[in-house]
Amino acid sequence: MKLTKQTLTERTEHIYDVIVVGGGAGGLSAGIYLQRYLLSSLIIDKGKARSFWMQELHNYLGLPPDTPGRSLLRQGKEHFLSLGGDLLDGYVEEILDEGETFAVRVKVGRHDSSYHPFRTKYLIAASGIIDYLPNLDHMRNVYDYAGYNLHVCLICDGYEMVDKKVGVFVNSLSSAEVVFSLGWFTPHITLFTQGLFEVTDELRQKLQEHGYELVETPIKQFLGEDHQMSGVELENGQVIQLEAGLISMGSKYHDDYLEKFNLEKQGENLVTDRMARTSHPRIFAIGDLKVGLNQVVIAAADGALAATQIWRDLRRTIGAKHQAKTLQPTSTT
């Protein structure tokens, strides 16, 4: 059921088997598997799935290559709801560990917000990441091209930049290293630092050896039409022609609600076992939050793994309780 401000209060007394934080490909996959296992699940979605901004999914097996990410998400939500799952548009603000359950505090509504508690036995963190974009005075100019030929994922879109003139937009020395991986696909690379960090002599030398251009002047705007970026105009008025772009400026990890659990991490990614379980036995992490490959197909697989392991856990728990009850001695008079 799609929960609204008017209907969600009747579910606040219910203890879910699993609450999934995030309604992207991973979260929806987990929810679908949970419902197929006859478990009760609630997906809380803030509406900012990374795949929502993908204009075309070129790497998802079986889908037409022009399928928008939002179409995949819409169909996933419809599938989940058809299996009896609960879906709520909201923002998870806090999670408390009560022992056998978690208390999940959710903010509903951007304006005239209300706050509601939900309880669950298990938690799946599927809230993902969002990529940082070049910070221009006119951000609409960035969104006009991001997700089209202004890419944010080398693994997803490297093949689309083969032998093209590509601008790489970075904000640190470490993020600049992506140009050397991109060199597998094209030799025509210009690195734009936008003056955000000091370029070392070592990096300058390495760029020169590979024949890559370096531009440190900040960019004023992207140029192009019909969502196809054709170059950039710098703050000094210079225009540089390009055929594609790659943004490598890091990402915001949407996992603040997990901070108090001190889960094991590798860098900013959560460490999990092969079934997506974190260092907390009842918290699972899937998709871009965990260590692994940031791909839609991987997130969907993670969701299936996490849901399956939780089902196994619950079966064992219920079986153990049933066995303990049957072994209790009966009183005689």
N, C-alpha and C positions, 0 to 999 in steps of 0.2 A: 504494500500500500504506500502511495506517495503521501507522506505526512505533511500537514500544514499547521499553522499556528492554531487552527481550530480543532484539529484532530490529534495532535501529538500528545496531549496530556493523558490520553487514555493508555499510552504506551510507556509512560514514565515509571509505572509500577511493575512493568514486565522486566524480567531478567533475561536478556538475550544470551544465546550461546556465544555469539561473536558480534562485536561491533567493528566495522571496517571504516577507517578514517581515510576518505579519499574515494572519489568516484571516477577515476581514470580507468584505463584498460586493465591494470592490475587489480584494482579494487572491485571492479565489476566482475572480472573473472572469478575472483575469490567468492564474491557474493553468489554468483550463479552456482558454483560447485557446492557451497554451503547449503543452499536451498535444495539442491539435488540430493544431498546427504540427509535431508529431512531435519536440518537444524534451523534454528531461528536466527536471523541476521538482520542487522541494520547498517546501511551504508550512509555515512554522513559526508556530504559533498559540498565543498565551498565553491565549486564551479570554476576552478582554475587549473584543470588538468592540462599538463604540457601538451598532450596530443590534441587538445581542443584547438590549439593554434597551428596545427599542421594542416596546410592547405591541401596537400595530397600525400597519401600514404603509399610510397613506392616500394616498401619493403615488407609488406604483410602478406604472407602466402595466401593465395586464393582470392584476394580482393583486387578489383580493377585498380590500376595504378593511379587513377585520378580520384580515388575515394577520399573525401575530406575526413580529417580526424574526428570532427564533430558528428559525422554520420555514424562512424563506428561507435562512438559514445552513446548516441541516441538509441541505436539498436541494442547496445548492451544493457542500457537502463530498462528498455521495454522488455527484454528477455528476463532480466532479474525480477522485475515487478510481476511478470506473468507466472513466476514460480512462487509467489507469495512473500517475497522479501519486502522489508520496509526501507524506504528511501527518504532522507531528509536533507534539504538544502540548509546548511548551517556551518558554523565554525567551531571546532573543538578548542576550548580555552584551557581546560585543565582536566587531568586524569588522576584519580586517587586510587591507590591499591588498598582494597578492604580485606585482603586475605584470599578468600575464595572468589571474590568478584572485584571488578573495577567500577568506580563511579566516574562517569564521563559528563562533564559540564559543557553544554552546547549553547552557543549564542545563535539565535535565529533572527534574521532580518537585519539589514544594514541600517535602516531607519526605524525608530520606535522599536528597538530590539527587545527581545525577551530571552530569558535564560532558563534552561531546562536540564534536569539531571536524568541520565540514563544509566542502567547497570548492565554489566556483561561479564561472562566468565572468561572470555578470551578477547584479545585485541589484535587487530591486524592494522599496522601502520602502512598506508598506501597513499600518503598525501604528497609524495613526489617532490620535485624541484621545479624552479622556474629560472630560465636563463637571464642573466644580466645583459642588457643591450646598451649600445652607445648612448650616452646621456647628452642629447641635443636639446637646444631651446625649443625645438618643434618636434616632439616625440612622434606625432602622427606621421611625420616623414619617415621614421624608422619602421613603423608598423605597416606602411604602404608596401614594403618590400620583404620584411621578415617572414620567413616561411615559404617564400616563392623562390627567387634566386639569391636571396640573402640568407644563408644557411647558418644553423647553430650546431650542427652535428656532423663531424667529419666522417664517422663510420656510416651514418645514414646516407649522406649526400656526396661523399667524395667522388663517386663515379659520375655525378652530374657536372663536375668541374673539370673533367678531363681535357687537357690542352687549352683551357680557357685562361683569360687574364683575370686573376682572382685577387681581390683585396682581402687581407686578413686583419681583423680589428681586435686588438688585445689591450690589456690593462696592467700587465705585469711581466717580469722576465720569464716566470714559469709558464704563463699562458702563451708567450711568444714561441715556445718550442713546437707548437702545433704546425708551424710553417714547414718544418722539416719532414713531418709525416705527410702533409699535403703534397709535398714534392714528389710523392709516389704517383700522383695523378696528373700534375701539371708542373712545368718548370716556370710558368709565367706568374710569379707571385710578388705582390707588393705588401709589405708589412706596415700597418698603420698603428703607431703607438699613441697618437693623439696627445703626446706630451705628458702622459700620466705616470711615467717612471723614467729613470735614467738608464739609457741603453749602455751596456758595458762594452768595452773594447772587444771582449771575447765574442759577444753576439754580433757586433758589427763585422768582425772578421769572418765569422761563420756564414753570415748572410752574403757577404761579398764572394766567398768561395763557391757558394751555390748559385750565384747570379741573381739573387733576390733583391728587389728594391726596398729601401727603408724611407718612410715618411713619418716625421715626428710632429709636424704641424697639425693641430686639431682640425677635424672636419667640421664644416658648417652645415652641410646637408648632403643627402644622397640624391642622385639624379636618375631619371628614368621615366617610364610611363607604363600604364597598364600592369602595374605591380612587378615590372621587370627592371631591376636596377642596372643602369648603364655606366655608372661612375660616381665620383664624389667631387664636391666643391669644397676646397679647404678654406679656413678662416682668412687666408691671405688672398683669396680670389682664384687661386690656381685650380684648374679642373684636371682630374685624372680619369681617363677612360678605363672602365672595367667591364667584364662580362658576367661576373658572379662575385659573391662575397661570402666570407666565413667569419662569424663572430665567435670569439673564444675569450670570454670575459668572466668565466665562472658562473656559479648558480647559487640561488637562495634555496636552502633545504628547509622544507616545511615540516619541521619536527620539534618545534619549541615545546609542545605539550608533553614531550617525552623526557625533557631535561632532568627532572628530579629522579628518574630511574637509573641514571648513570650507566646506561647500556654501553657495552663494548663497541668501540668505533675504530675504524681505520681511516684516518683523515676525518672527513665529514660524513663518511658513509657508515651505516650500521653493519656490524659483523653478524652474520647468521650462519646456521648450519645448512646442509643441503636441502632441508625442508622449509627454510626461511624462518626458523626460530631464532630469536635473538638470545642474548645472555640472560634474559628473564624468561622463565619457562612458559609463561602465558601471553607473551608479547611476540608477535611475528612482524617482520618487515619485508615488504616486497617492492619490486620496481626500482625506480631511480634512487630511493633512500638507502638501499643496501649496496654492499660491495658487489660489483658485477658490471654487466654491459647495459648501457642505457638504451634499450630498444623496446618498442611496444610489444613485440612477440615474446620477449623475455619476461616483461612484466605480467603478461597474461599467463605464462607458464608458472611464474612465481605464485600467482593467485591460486592456481590449481593445486600446487604443492602445499601451500600453507593451509588451505581448506581441508585437504586430505589428511594432513597430520593432526589438525585439531579434531577432526572426526574420529581418528584413531584414538586420540587422547581421551575423548569423551566416552567412547565405547568402553575403554579400559576402566575408566573411573566408575561408570555406571555398573559395569560387570563386577568390579571389586566391591562396591557397596552392596550389590545384590548378594554376592557370595557371603559377605560378612553377616548380612541379615539372616540368611538361611542357616548359618553356623551357630547362631546364638542359641544357648540352651533354653529349653522351655521349662517353666516352673511347674512343679507338681505339688499336689496337696495330699 
